[in-house]
């Protein structure tokens, strides 16, 4: 089993945001170890019984690295992403809209439960990164937000 590179990049971003220096996960099919504790480019080792790979962790996009006010709202679990409370209701948010901390951004249905996902920051919604009705994974980026600077 080969681990998708985009999921590794998302996991590394989550770990960087959470200021986690090292992460390790292992099950019967997969072993992932990520060490972000060195100033050099982080190394990621992914191994399965039949496959092992070492991947250089991606550097943040230049504009975003210099601009620390860009944050991503990620999915806290696996489920189905919905932009509104019902098919005929208006979306909770739209790109370009100002959003407040604690404001509902979407619903993720998981195990027949509807879970409202709220913003952790106040700012401007720049982009919605997934499709309405689409499946999302744990840690997947859902929204790109420019954080409001404190006055």
C-alpha positions as CSV (number, residue, x, y, z in Angstrom):
1,X,0.0,0.0,0.0
2,X,1.4,3.4,-1.0
3,X,0.5,6.3,1.2
4,X,-0.8,9.3,-0.9
5,X,1.7,12.2,-0.9
6,X,-1.0,14.9,-0.6
7,X,-2.2,13.2,2.7
8,X,1.4,13.2,4.0
9,X,1.7,16.9,3.2
10,X,-1.6,17.7,5.0
11,X,-0.4,15.7,8.0
12,X,2.9,17.6,8.1
13,X,1.0,20.9,7.9
14,X,-1.2,19.9,10.8
15,X,1.8,18.8,12.9
16,X,3.6,22.1,12.1
17,X,0.5,24.2,13.0
18,X,0.2,22.2,16.3
19,X,3.9,22.7,17.0
20,X,4.4,18.9,17.2
21,X,8.0,17.9,16.9
22,X,7.6,14.2,16.2
23,X,4.7,11.9,15.2
24,X,4.6,8.2,14.8
25,X,1.7,5.9,13.7
26,X,1.7,2.2,13.1
27,X,-0.9,-0.5,12.3
28,X,-0.8,-3.9,10.6
29,X,-0.5,-2.3,7.2
30,X,1.4,0.9,7.6
31,X,4.0,2.6,9.7
32,X,4.5,6.4,9.5
33,X,7.2,8.4,11.5
34,X,7.6,12.1,11.0
35,X,10.3,14.1,12.8
36,X,10.0,17.9,12.6
37,X,12.4,18.6,15.4
38,X,15.4,19.6,13.2
39,X,15.9,23.0,11.4
40,X,16.7,21.1,8.2
41,X,13.9,19.9,5.8
42,X,11.9,17.3,7.8
43,X,12.2,13.7,6.8
44,X,9.2,11.4,6.6
45,X,9.5,7.6,6.6
46,X,6.5,5.6,5.5
47,X,6.8,1.8,5.4
48,X,4.5,-1.1,4.7
49,X,5.4,-4.8,4.5
50,X,6.1,-4.4,0.8
51,X,7.0,-0.8,0.4
52,X,9.2,1.8,2.1
53,X,9.6,5.4,1.1
54,X,11.3,8.5,2.5
55,X,9.8,11.8,1.4
56,X,11.1,15.3,2.0
57,X,8.4,17.3,3.7
58,X,7.2,20.1,1.5
59,X,8.2,23.7,2.3
60,X,5.3,26.0,2.8
61,X,4.3,28.0,-0.3
62,X,6.6,31.1,-0.4
63,X,3.7,33.6,-0.1
64,X,2.1,31.7,2.8
65,X,5.4,31.2,4.6
66,X,6.0,34.9,4.7
67,X,2.4,35.6,5.4
68,X,1.6,33.9,8.7
69,X,-2.0,35.1,8.7
70,X,-3.1,32.3,6.4
71,X,-4.7,29.5,8.3
72,X,-6.6,26.3,7.3
73,X,-9.7,24.9,8.9
74,X,-9.3,21.1,8.7
75,X,-11.7,18.2,9.2
76,X,-11.6,16.7,12.7
77,X,-12.8,13.3,11.3
78,X,-13.9,11.3,8.3
79,X,-17.3,12.1,6.9
80,X,-19.4,13.9,4.2
81,X,-19.0,17.6,3.8
82,X,-22.0,19.9,3.5
83,X,-21.9,23.6,2.9
84,X,-25.5,24.2,4.2
85,X,-27.9,22.8,6.8
86,X,-30.2,21.3,4.0
87,X,-30.1,21.0,0.2
88,X,-32.3,24.0,-0.3
89,X,-30.7,26.2,2.4
90,X,-28.2,28.9,1.8
91,X,-24.5,28.0,2.4
92,X,-23.1,28.8,5.8
93,X,-20.3,30.8,4.3
94,X,-19.0,31.9,0.9
95,X,-15.5,33.0,-0.3
96,X,-14.8,36.6,0.4
97,X,-17.0,36.7,3.4
98,X,-15.8,37.9,6.8
99,X,-16.2,35.1,9.4
100,X,-16.0,35.2,13.2
101,X,-14.4,32.9,15.6
102,X,-16.9,30.2,16.5
103,X,-19.0,30.8,13.4
104,X,-20.4,27.6,11.7
105,X,-18.6,27.0,8.4
106,X,-20.1,23.7,7.4
107,X,-21.5,20.4,8.5
108,X,-19.7,17.0,8.4
109,X,-21.9,14.0,8.6
110,X,-20.2,11.1,10.3
111,X,-21.9,7.9,11.4
112,X,-25.4,9.4,10.7
113,X,-24.6,12.4,13.0
114,X,-24.5,16.0,11.7
115,X,-21.5,17.8,13.2
116,X,-21.2,21.6,12.8
117,X,-17.6,22.7,12.1
118,X,-16.8,26.1,13.5
119,X,-14.0,28.5,12.7
120,X,-11.1,28.8,15.2
121,X,-10.2,32.2,14.0
122,X,-11.8,35.5,12.8
123,X,-10.9,36.6,9.3
124,X,-11.8,36.5,5.6
125,X,-12.7,33.2,4.0
126,X,-10.4,33.0,0.9
127,X,-11.3,29.6,-0.5
128,X,-13.5,26.5,0.1
129,X,-11.2,23.5,-0.6
130,X,-13.7,20.6,-1.0
131,X,-16.9,20.0,-2.9
132,X,-20.4,20.0,-1.3
133,X,-21.5,16.4,-0.7
134,X,-17.9,15.1,-1.1
135,X,-16.1,12.8,1.3
136,X,-13.5,14.2,3.6
137,X,-10.7,12.6,5.5
138,X,-9.3,13.4,9.0
139,X,-7.1,16.4,8.8
140,X,-8.1,17.3,5.3
141,X,-8.1,21.1,4.6
142,X,-11.6,22.4,4.2
143,X,-11.3,26.2,4.2
144,X,-8.5,28.7,3.6
145,X,-8.8,31.8,5.8
146,X,-6.8,35.0,6.1
147,X,-6.8,35.7,9.9
148,X,-7.8,39.2,11.0
149,X,-5.0,41.1,12.6
150,X,-5.6,42.4,16.1
151,X,-5.9,46.1,16.1
